[in-house]
Amino acid sequence: DAVVSTIPLPSTLNPQPSVEVDAVVSTIGFPLVGGPAGSMEGARQADLAKQILMAKNVPYFVAAPLLIQDVKSWHQNGIGGLQSVVLYSLPELDGAIDAIPLGGLCCGDKEFCNSQRDLKNCAMGAGEIRLVKERLNRLTERIHKWTSLRAKSEAERKVAVVLYGYPPGIGATGTAALLNVPKSLVQLLKRMKSEGYDVGEVPEDEEDLLRMCREADEVADTGRAYRNEDYKDKGGGTVTVSRLREWMGKSDTERVSGN
């Protein structure tokens, strides 16, 4: 069984006299407590940041402009390697979720910039950073969805568990080197059920659970699920190739197509 521990909160972090908020949003790119943007050393105080987030017990979001990547390369190739570390990886280590880029550097390509509503007449030479209105709308939508989810009871929430299963069709579902994935999954579902989530009947034997997963996969089969009316009626669905390409972006689509 999982062991749950807590960190005693200092009296200065007592949530009772503080202002109640539904979420915390940082748009400056700095760690929650101390240290320059992108820092993992120096004045960064991870333990204090953890205590603050535990005391508030609300979602913490980081949403900032891209400071080392221009908007054109972002549009064409997605978030670059180093920029992804600064925007996604480091904030997640700080306790943030669902990081969203709000804009980026102008690229100097006048034709491209003038074709974008929020980038018209930008001047790369001045190091100009532009916010993109669509990204601000995306941020507010995500915050609304996260806070709405917290307001729902556990039984109303929908949770997806992703199991490894590659290559498909050869019994690789739920396998991992040196790990007992089926047993862990059974324990996870039991814990969720004890906390009020509607997970149905959880089998005691982990092999029975894997068998259920395989049978469900054969019936739903992501690539042919549209043929299964019962699957669709229960909320299942598929993603078309064209929609998947829109989500992936140009660079990832080309990379996958080349394999």
Secondary structure, DSSP 8 states (H G I E B T S, - for coil): ----------GGG-STTS---S-EEE-S-S-SSSS-TT-SSTT--HHHHHHHHHHH-S-EEEEE--SSSBHHHHHHH-S-HHHHIIIIIHHHHTT-EEEEE-EEE--S-HHHHHHSGGGTT--GGGT-EEE-HHHHHHHHHHHHHHHHHHHS-GGG----------STTTT-TT--TT--HHHHHHHHHHHHHHTT-------SSHHHHHHHHHHHHHHH-GGGGGG-HHHHHTT-----HHHHHHHHHHHHHHHHHT-
